[in-house]
Amino acid sequence: ASHYQHLCAMRHRHGAEEGPAGRLLLTSPSRLLGKRWPLKGAVLVTLALCLLNNNTATRVHRHVQKLLDAFAGSSRGCDAPLRRGSNVAVLLYGQARTLNVTHCSIARNVLAPLLAEKHKVRIFVQGEADEDSWQYSAFLAEVSELGIDHTLVLETRPAAPPRCVAALHARYEQRASKIVARGAIYAAERLSHLSYRESVNGLRKKFQREQGVRFDAAVMIRPDVEYASPLPPLCGGEKEDNVVHAPAWSSFGGVNDRFLVSGAGRALDHYMGLYSGLCRDGMVTKLPWRWSGKGLNTERIYGWWMKQTSHTNMNLGRG
């Protein structure tokens, strides 16, 4: 085991007693004297799950295997498990946020299972260049000990066209405005998030073109999610190039947008291309109105978006 794996194992054993602030391993380059970067209060939407709210960790017990069964190699929806030694892209995007708390769970429960299958893993990051972005560089330096290469691009937050923002704002649930700063528009932040997501998939595709490497599968994860159970073997077979797998939990009337496993084909490109569909192709004006008065959420928008093409299938899991 590498030094990093050893540290993460120690954190896993003792983290619950120490609390989140005592479980940080990454160090800001500007704070090399041992003073840790203070955590901001946040809610971690997790796969199965450890929620962090106002710097207080709360373990949520769930039957994880049932939730993950949709995209496990043993799933009824798979023709066969993904062959050992496949090329797998791991996609991370947006603000680093609380990666300083979640990174060990990503290494232990997302990356380690992939490496155990002898897959060749590469991490792609399209991140926001802000005060927390150092966490990406620190994390990638640590996982390089595991033999994982990466592509990292940091940029200032992209701004969506005003007309696209206005059209989405008019259709989006208005209660979302309560979770952004005064004067900010949630639709604008959501579109920036979608832009990062599309861009990180673009990094993967650019790498494929320039290096002549084809990825057999992709795993989309978020830096503000702490994963509490290992990722099962992924699906393989010819049909997987045209299928995206999303877990059934927290779908809120549509499609869960917090985690994704997919073949690296047309279905993934369509899923990750929502930003261009809405803002560049004008599909934002074709979003259905939710007449209940509550407005749309991202999950409902994804549920609608995945029906706007004839060449993708969704496996929404069971649970």
Order of alpha helices (4+ residues) and beta strands (2+ residues): alpha-beta-beta-alpha-beta-beta-alpha-alpha-beta-alpha-beta-alpha-alpha-beta-beta-beta-beta-alpha-alpha-beta
